[in-house]
Amino acid sequence: MASTCFRAAARVASAASRSAAAGRAAPFAGRAASAARRAPCFSRADMALLDSCNGLLLLRYSASCQPVPFFNVVCNPTNRQWVALPEPSHAVGMSGFDSDDLGEKPKPRTLSAALAFDPAVSPHFHVFQLVGKYRELCFTVEAVEIYSSEARKWSLRQSGWSEPVVCSSTRRFAYLDGFLHFATSSDAVAAVDTAGEAWRVTRVRPRCQMAGAGLVGRSQGRLLYVDACKHGDGDALSVYALEDPEEWTLKQSVTTLELLGPRKKKPLPRYSAVAFHPDCNVIFIFDGVWSVLMAYDMDRKDVSAMRANFTEASRYHPLFSHMFPCTRGQY
């Protein structure tokens, strides 16, 4: 079960790195082209895994031997096909917090990037970049930059959401029915379509004092939301499903004590929901205290340990088809 839906980040990164080094590549575009030609050898140190979607990976690369900017790469490590994307108007990939964000007039920057791809609907993919500013240590999304592999260009769209969207996560994205969804820091889910024309925010539950970004994901053709991080035996893990575009329904709630059982050893567990199984009612949970990855079966209400000494992971579902979203080898 886990082998087809959940892989350790280092293992996926290694496979992607080999794909980029040895795979069939579509032509580069812009300055990314010349950078890659001058530095054809990639290493894991030059790469960051940003997102994955239905078998494709979104990576941020840099040529360590050349003073060139970072650039995005989309690849399928299963068949070793990959392509580098042209530069967007804002820095690519995932930008962390730095001292420049503390000024009176912080500059817009990219917090995170996401990949949208559904081979059952179209052979083309989209890449989203959330662009905004840090205010009081919170990142408010002001615009979204979208790349279309069909149009072969980026487009910048100013936020069309009806309220400020504060994003505190960097890898909590789900693509479903033409919309990219991500959890906000106020128990809500923001969504935008691939054209940057339709925008919506749905409240999972009323605002509460302990509100925080949850985990949103796709499972069995529906969108699910679960509390992302809990502490101690008194907390509960709550699972919601989006029944229609505007309403979330509580499907299940289980306490930490029911989920993990009594703990004789201290400290108390600190667990995080990290992924949904795409085909089963299963949530993958990471216990940060004991470094154990677990699978919670919502139908059986049973937890099984999958791997100990676990550090980092990213969801990944292999795409064995040789279809790759390109036209005559060009983007």
KOLFI-900694 format. One record per residue (C-alpha): residue number from 0; residue in three letters; z, x, y. Coordinates in pm, whole numbers. Example, Ala and Ser with C-alpha at 12.3 -4.5 7.8 and 13.67 -1.06 7.14 Angstrom:
+-----+------+--------+--------+--------+
: seq : type :     zz :     xx :     yy :
+-----+------+--------+--------+--------+
:   0 :  ALA :    780 :   1230 :   -450 :
:   1 :  SER :    714 :   1367 :   -106 :
+-----+------+--------+--------+--------+
***
This chain:
+-----+------+--------+--------+--------+
: seq : type :     zz :     xx :     yy :
+-----+------+--------+--------+--------+
:   0 :  MET :      0 :      0 :      0 :
:   1 :  ALA :    103 :    259 :    251 :
:   2 :  SER :   -185 :    494 :    172 :
:   3 :  THR :   -441 :    252 :    316 :
:   4 :  CYS :   -251 :    149 :    626 :
:   5 :  PHE :     -3 :    414 :    734 :
:   6 :  ARG :    -46 :    791 :    746 :
:   7 :  ALA :    166 :   1070 :    886 :
:   8 :  ALA :     36 :   1175 :   1227 :
:   9 :  ALA :     -1 :   1538 :   1125 :
:  10 :  ARG :   -211 :   1446 :    822 :
:  11 :  VAL :   -442 :   1221 :   1023 :
:  12 :  ALA :   -467 :   1484 :   1296 :
:  13 :  SER :   -562 :   1749 :   1043 :
:  14 :  ALA :   -834 :   1530 :    894 :
:  15 :  ALA :   -968 :   1446 :   1238 :
:  16 :  SER :   -970 :   1812 :   1336 :
:  17 :  ARG :  -1172 :   1900 :   1026 :
:  18 :  SER :  -1410 :   1614 :   1104 :
:  19 :  ALA :  -1468 :   1743 :   1455 :
:  20 :  ALA :  -1518 :   2096 :   1334 :
:  21 :  ALA :  -1751 :   2021 :   1045 :
:  22 :  GLY :  -1886 :   1672 :   1095 :
:  23 :  ARG :  -2208 :   1521 :   1215 :
:  24 :  ALA :  -2176 :   1482 :   1589 :
:  25 :  ALA :  -2362 :   1264 :   1833 :
:  26 :  PRO :  -2462 :   1444 :   2155 :
:  27 :  PHE :  -2201 :   1501 :   2424 :
:  28 :  ALA :  -2226 :   1368 :   2776 :
:  29 :  GLY :  -2145 :   1529 :   3108 :
:  30 :  ARG :  -1913 :   1827 :   3144 :
:  31 :  ALA :  -1762 :   1749 :   2803 :
:  32 :  ALA :  -2096 :   1855 :   2657 :
:  33 :  SER :  -2099 :   2202 :   2804 :
:  34 :  ALA :  -1730 :   2249 :   2725 :
:  35 :  ALA :  -1782 :   2166 :   2360 :
:  36 :  ARG :  -2090 :   2386 :   2329 :
:  37 :  ARG :  -1906 :   2684 :   2471 :
:  38 :  ALA :  -1602 :   2619 :   2251 :
:  39 :  PRO :  -1727 :   2478 :   1919 :
:  40 :  CYS :  -1405 :   2560 :   1730 :
:  41 :  PHE :  -1129 :   2305 :   1761 :
:  42 :  SER :   -773 :   2342 :   1642 :
:  43 :  ARG :   -490 :   2095 :   1606 :
:  44 :  ALA :   -323 :   2253 :   1908 :
:  45 :  ASP :   -620 :   2145 :   2120 :
:  46 :  MET :   -597 :   1783 :   2013 :
:  47 :  ALA :   -375 :   1479 :   2064 :
:  48 :  LEU :   -406 :   1159 :   1865 :
:  49 :  LEU :   -403 :    873 :   2117 :
:  50 :  ASP :   -487 :    564 :   1912 :
:  51 :  SER :   -666 :    429 :   1606 :
:  52 :  CYS :   -844 :    103 :   1533 :
:  53 :  ASN :  -1009 :    -19 :   1212 :
:  54 :  GLY :  -1089 :    328 :   1080 :
:  55 :  LEU :  -1181 :    507 :   1402 :
:  56 :  LEU :   -956 :    752 :   1584 :
:  57 :  LEU :   -930 :    817 :   1957 :
:  58 :  LEU :   -845 :   1180 :   2030 :
:  59 :  ARG :   -789 :   1383 :   2342 :
:  60 :  TYR :   -940 :   1730 :   2316 :
:  61 :  SER :   -939 :   2040 :   2529 :
:  62 :  ALA :  -1120 :   2367 :   2477 :
:  63 :  SER :   -833 :   2616 :   2481 :
:  64 :  CYS :  -1061 :   2911 :   2552 :
:  65 :  GLN :  -1229 :   2749 :   2854 :
:  66 :  PRO :  -1083 :   2620 :   3183 :
:  67 :  VAL :  -1229 :   2272 :   3137 :
:  68 :  PRO :  -1070 :   1928 :   3167 :
:  69 :  PHE :   -955 :   1723 :   2874 :
:  70 :  PHE :  -1210 :   1489 :   2720 :
:  71 :  ASN :  -1198 :   1198 :   2478 :
:  72 :  VAL :  -1341 :   1203 :   2127 :
:  73 :  VAL :  -1388 :    906 :   1894 :
:  74 :  CYS :  -1430 :    993 :   1527 :
:  75 :  ASN :  -1428 :    856 :   1174 :
:  76 :  PRO :  -1253 :   1120 :    960 :
:  77 :  THR :  -1366 :    945 :    641 :
:  78 :  ASN :  -1736 :   1026 :    688 :
:  79 :  ARG :  -1691 :   1309 :    945 :
:  80 :  GLN :  -1881 :   1141 :   1226 :
:  81 :  TRP :  -1764 :   1185 :   1582 :
:  82 :  VAL :  -1871 :   1171 :   1945 :
:  83 :  ALA :  -1733 :   1296 :   2276 :
:  84 :  LEU :  -1722 :   1053 :   2567 :
:  85 :  PRO :  -1825 :   1114 :   2928 :
:  86 :  GLU :  -1549 :   1172 :   3181 :
:  87 :  PRO :  -1384 :    865 :   3334 :
:  88 :  SER :  -1286 :    850 :   3700 :
:  89 :  HIS :   -921 :    923 :   3612 :
:  90 :  ALA :   -784 :   1195 :   3386 :
:  91 :  VAL :   -840 :   1112 :   3020 :
:  92 :  GLY :   -589 :   1024 :   2756 :
:  93 :  MET :   -216 :   1008 :   2790 :
:  94 :  SER :    -40 :   1143 :   3097 :
:  95 :  GLY :    331 :   1207 :   3105 :
:  96 :  PHE :    576 :   1180 :   3390 :
:  97 :  ASP :    600 :   1475 :   3630 :
:  98 :  SER :    744 :   1562 :   3971 :
:  99 :  ASP :    433 :   1439 :   4156 :
: 100 :  ASP :    530 :   1084 :   4061 :
: 101 :  LEU :    851 :   1107 :   4265 :
: 102 :  GLY :    677 :   1124 :   4603 :
: 103 :  GLU :    655 :    845 :   4856 :
: 104 :  LYS :    287 :    797 :   4780 :
: 105 :  PRO :    233 :    868 :   4409 :
: 106 :  LYS :   -127 :    901 :   4299 :
: 107 :  PRO :   -279 :    666 :   4041 :
: 108 :  ARG :   -284 :    821 :   3697 :
: 109 :  THR :   -352 :    736 :   3336 :
: 110 :  LEU :    -49 :    646 :   3130 :
: 111 :  SER :   -219 :    580 :   2798 :
: 112 :  ALA :   -548 :    510 :   2625 :
: 113 :  ALA :   -643 :    264 :   2354 :
: 114 :  LEU :   -934 :    212 :   2115 :
: 115 :  ALA :  -1095 :   -125 :   2040 :
: 116 :  PHE :  -1329 :   -159 :   1743 :
: 117 :  ASP :  -1406 :   -439 :   1498 :
: 118 :  PRO :  -1691 :   -355 :   1255 :
: 119 :  ALA :  -1705 :   -718 :   1138 :
: 120 :  VAL :  -1811 :   -825 :   1488 :
: 121 :  SER :  -2003 :   -533 :   1638 :
: 122 :  PRO :  -2092 :   -170 :   1558 :
: 123 :  HIS :  -1986 :    -72 :   1911 :
: 124 :  PHE :  -1641 :     32 :   2030 :
: 125 :  HIS :  -1451 :     29 :   2360 :
: 126 :  VAL :  -1192 :    266 :   2501 :
: 127 :  PHE :   -931 :    143 :   2749 :
: 128 :  GLN :   -730 :    352 :   2993 :
: 129 :  LEU :   -429 :    201 :   3172 :
: 130 :  VAL :   -426 :    333 :   3528 :
: 131 :  GLY :   -133 :    288 :   3764 :
: 132 :  LYS :    160 :    446 :   3944 :
: 133 :  TYR :    520 :    533 :   3862 :
: 134 :  ARG :    773 :    348 :   4074 :
: 135 :  GLU :   1145 :    388 :   4006 :
: 136 :  LEU :   1063 :    557 :   3673 :
: 137 :  CYS :    855 :    255 :   3566 :
: 138 :  PHE :    479 :    258 :   3523 :
: 139 :  THR :    304 :    -39 :   3687 :
: 140 :  VAL :    -54 :    -93 :   3570 :
: 141 :  GLU :   -287 :   -139 :   3866 :
: 142 :  ALA :   -625 :   -105 :   3697 :
: 143 :  VAL :   -791 :    -64 :   3360 :
: 144 :  GLU :  -1082 :    172 :   3297 :
: 145 :  ILE :  -1304 :     62 :   3010 :
: 146 :  TYR :  -1570 :    260 :   2822 :
: 147 :  SER :  -1842 :     76 :   2629 :
: 148 :  SER :  -2033 :    263 :   2359 :
: 149 :  GLU :  -2315 :     11 :   2400 :
: 150 :  ALA :  -2349 :     59 :   2777 :
: 151 :  ARG :  -2253 :    429 :   2742 :
: 152 :  LYS :  -2047 :    429 :   3061 :
: 153 :  TRP :  -1703 :    367 :   3207 :
: 154 :  SER :  -1618 :     74 :   3435 :
: 155 :  LEU :  -1306 :     48 :   3648 :
: 156 :  ARG :  -1148 :   -296 :   3684 :
: 157 :  GLN :   -859 :   -376 :   3917 :
: 158 :  SER :   -573 :   -566 :   3757 :
: 159 :  GLY :   -637 :   -938 :   3725 :
: 160 :  TRP :   -294 :  -1024 :   3581 :
: 161 :  SER :    -96 :  -1295 :   3756 :
: 162 :  GLU :    219 :  -1078 :   3770 :
: 163 :  PRO :    304 :   -707 :   3784 :
: 164 :  VAL :    264 :   -550 :   3441 :
: 165 :  VAL :    512 :   -272 :   3371 :
: 166 :  CYS :    418 :    -66 :   3068 :
: 167 :  SER :    675 :    159 :   2905 :
: 168 :  SER :    489 :    236 :   2584 :
: 169 :  THR :    198 :    461 :   2499 :
: 170 :  ARG :    101 :    351 :   2149 :
: 171 :  ARG :    166 :    -20 :   2124 :
: 172 :  PHE :   -184 :   -166 :   2128 :
: 173 :  ALA :   -358 :   -429 :   1919 :
: 174 :  TYR :   -722 :   -539 :   1935 :
: 175 :  LEU :   -801 :   -895 :   1830 :
: 176 :  ASP :  -1072 :  -1148 :   1922 :
: 177 :  GLY :  -1222 :   -931 :   2194 :
: 178 :  PHE :   -891 :   -864 :   2373 :
: 179 :  LEU :   -672 :   -557 :   2393 :
: 180 :  HIS :   -303 :   -655 :   2373 :
: 181 :  PHE :      1 :   -446 :   2457 :
: 182 :  ALA :    372 :   -509 :   2503 :
: 183 :  THR :    525 :   -489 :   2848 :
: 184 :  SER :    881 :   -391 :   2931 :
: 185 :  SER :    987 :   -752 :   2993 :
: 186 :  ASP :    942 :   -928 :   2658 :
: 187 :  ALA :    583 :  -1019 :   2731 :
: 188 :  VAL :    238 :   -925 :   2605 :
: 189 :  ALA :    -47 :   -843 :   2843 :
: 190 :  ALA :   -410 :   -876 :   2739 :
: 191 :  VAL :   -751 :   -792 :   2885 :
: 192 :  ASP :  -1097 :   -841 :   2735 :
: 193 :  THR :  -1356 :   -569 :   2681 :
: 194 :  ALA :  -1550 :   -672 :   2992 :
: 195 :  GLY :  -1244 :   -655 :   3216 :
: 196 :  GLU :  -1303 :  -1014 :   3323 :
: 197 :  ALA :  -1034 :  -1215 :   3140 :
: 198 :  TRP :   -667 :  -1129 :   3196 :
: 199 :  ARG :   -352 :  -1297 :   3066 :
: 200 :  VAL :     21 :  -1241 :   3021 :
: 201 :  THR :    213 :  -1441 :   2760 :
: 202 :  ARG :    591 :  -1453 :   2758 :
: 203 :  VAL :    733 :  -1398 :   2409 :
: 204 :  ARG :   1077 :  -1529 :   2509 :
: 205 :  PRO :   1268 :  -1588 :   2834 :
: 206 :  ARG :   1368 :  -1279 :   3027 :
: 207 :  CYS :   1704 :  -1145 :   2915 :
: 208 :  GLN :   1932 :   -863 :   3017 :
: 209 :  MET :   1842 :   -653 :   2712 :
: 210 :  ALA :   1468 :   -705 :   2746 :
: 211 :  GLY :   1243 :   -420 :   2647 :
: 212 :  ALA :    901 :   -336 :   2515 :
: 213 :  GLY :    845 :   -462 :   2163 :
: 214 :  LEU :    576 :   -384 :   1910 :
: 215 :  VAL :    260 :   -594 :   1907 :
: 216 :  GLY :     16 :   -569 :   1618 :
: 217 :  ARG :   -254 :   -738 :   1416 :
: 218 :  SER :   -184 :   -864 :   1066 :
: 219 :  GLN :   -388 :  -1102 :    852 :
: 220 :  GLY :   -604 :  -1206 :   1144 :
: 221 :  ARG :   -315 :  -1299 :   1373 :
: 222 :  LEU :   -112 :  -1131 :   1643 :
: 223 :  LEU :    255 :  -1048 :   1575 :
: 224 :  TYR :    535 :   -923 :   1798 :
: 225 :  VAL :    863 :   -769 :   1686 :
: 226 :  ASP :   1158 :   -616 :   1869 :
: 227 :  ALA :   1073 :   -248 :   1873 :
: 228 :  CYS :   1412 :    -76 :   1871 :
: 229 :  LYS :   1763 :   -180 :   1775 :
: 230 :  HIS :   2104 :    -12 :   1750 :
: 231 :  GLY :   2403 :    -90 :   1528 :
: 232 :  ASP :   2485 :   -358 :   1274 :
: 233 :  GLY :   2507 :   -652 :   1517 :
: 234 :  ASP :   2146 :   -648 :   1636 :
: 235 :  ALA :   1870 :   -865 :   1494 :
: 236 :  LEU :   1505 :   -796 :   1427 :
: 237 :  SER :   1299 :  -1095 :   1544 :
: 238 :  VAL :    935 :  -1155 :   1452 :
: 239 :  TYR :    704 :  -1379 :   1656 :
: 240 :  ALA :    346 :  -1496 :   1599 :
: 241 :  LEU :     93 :  -1602 :   1863 :
: 242 :  GLU :      5 :  -1955 :   1750 :
: 243 :  ASP :   -235 :  -2017 :   2040 :
: 244 :  PRO :   -341 :  -1805 :   2339 :
: 245 :  GLU :    -37 :  -1918 :   2539 :
: 246 :  GLU :    254 :  -1968 :   2298 :
: 247 :  TRP :    460 :  -1739 :   2073 :
: 248 :  THR :    656 :  -1888 :   1780 :
: 249 :  LEU :    962 :  -1731 :   1620 :
: 250 :  LYS :    884 :  -1675 :   1252 :
: 251 :  GLN :   1186 :  -1483 :   1129 :
: 252 :  SER :   1504 :  -1316 :   1250 :
: 253 :  VAL :   1717 :  -1081 :   1042 :
: 254 :  THR :   2024 :   -881 :   1141 :
: 255 :  THR :   2054 :   -509 :   1088 :
: 256 :  LEU :   2330 :   -576 :    836 :
: 257 :  GLU :   2102 :   -808 :    636 :
: 258 :  LEU :   1809 :   -571 :    674 :
: 259 :  LEU :   1972 :   -242 :    581 :
: 260 :  GLY :   2303 :   -342 :    428 :
: 261 :  PRO :   2645 :   -208 :    524 :
: 262 :  ARG :   2659 :    157 :    620 :
: 263 :  LYS :   2959 :    355 :    504 :
: 264 :  LYS :   2847 :    665 :    688 :
: 265 :  LYS :   2837 :    711 :   1062 :
: 266 :  PRO :   2654 :    701 :   1295 :
: 267 :  LEU :   2519 :    349 :   1282 :
: 268 :  PRO :   2145 :    311 :   1217 :
: 269 :  ARG :   1898 :    326 :   1500 :
: 270 :  TYR :   1575 :    174 :   1375 :
: 271 :  SER :   1234 :    113 :   1528 :
: 272 :  ALA :    950 :   -110 :   1416 :
: 273 :  VAL :    642 :    112 :   1410 :
: 274 :  ALA :    355 :    -84 :   1248 :
: 275 :  PHE :    242 :   -400 :   1071 :
: 276 :  HIS :     57 :   -401 :    741 :
: 277 :  PRO :   -294 :   -539 :    812 :
: 278 :  ASP :   -308 :   -753 :    495 :
: 279 :  CYS :     53 :   -838 :    403 :
: 280 :  ASN :    370 :   -975 :    565 :
: 281 :  VAL :    515 :   -625 :    582 :
: 282 :  ILE :    665 :   -439 :    878 :
: 283 :  PHE :    709 :    -62 :    869 :
: 284 :  ILE :   1043 :     50 :   1011 :
: 285 :  PHE :   1170 :    394 :   1098 :
: 286 :  ASP :   1540 :    478 :   1086 :
: 287 :  GLY :   1581 :    741 :   1356 :
: 288 :  VAL :   1930 :    843 :   1246 :
: 289 :  TRP :   1845 :    919 :    884 :
: 290 :  SER :   1472 :    994 :    940 :
: 291 :  VAL :   1354 :    746 :    677 :
: 292 :  LEU :   1038 :    534 :    685 :
: 293 :  MET :   1086 :    192 :    526 :
: 294 :  ALA :    877 :   -115 :    448 :
: 295 :  TYR :   1027 :   -459 :    514 :
: 296 :  ASP :    868 :   -743 :    313 :
: 297 :  MET :    914 :  -1057 :    523 :
: 298 :  ASP :    838 :  -1292 :    230 :
: 299 :  ARG :   1090 :  -1137 :     -7 :
: 300 :  LYS :   1324 :  -1022 :    271 :
: 301 :  ASP :   1347 :   -691 :     93 :
: 302 :  VAL :   1349 :   -335 :    226 :
: 303 :  SER :   1220 :    -34 :     36 :
: 304 :  ALA :   1237 :    329 :    143 :
: 305 :  MET :    896 :    497 :    150 :
: 306 :  ARG :    959 :    848 :    273 :
: 307 :  ALA :   1255 :   1058 :    382 :
: 308 :  ASN :   1259 :   1334 :    645 :
: 309 :  PHE :    995 :   1144 :    836 :
: 310 :  THR :    926 :   1251 :   1195 :
: 311 :  GLU :    612 :   1093 :   1345 :
: 312 :  ALA :    342 :    853 :   1233 :
: 313 :  SER :     44 :    654 :   1351 :
: 314 :  ARG :   -123 :    358 :   1187 :
: 315 :  TYR :   -456 :    433 :   1018 :
: 316 :  HIS :   -682 :    219 :    799 :
: 317 :  PRO :   -979 :    419 :    659 :
: 318 :  LEU :  -1333 :    300 :    727 :
: 319 :  PHE :  -1549 :    402 :    431 :
: 320 :  SER :  -1871 :    258 :    569 :
: 321 :  HIS :  -2123 :    508 :    705 :
: 322 :  MET :  -2185 :    276 :    998 :
: 323 :  PHE :  -2097 :    451 :   1321 :
: 324 :  PRO :  -2146 :    287 :   1659 :
: 325 :  CYS :  -2437 :    491 :   1791 :
: 326 :  THR :  -2803 :    434 :   1875 :
: 327 :  ARG :  -3045 :    704 :   1760 :
: 328 :  GLY :  -2762 :    955 :   1768 :
: 329 :  GLN :  -2688 :    905 :   2139 :
: 330 :  TYR :  -2416 :    751 :   2347 :
+-----+------+--------+--------+--------+
***
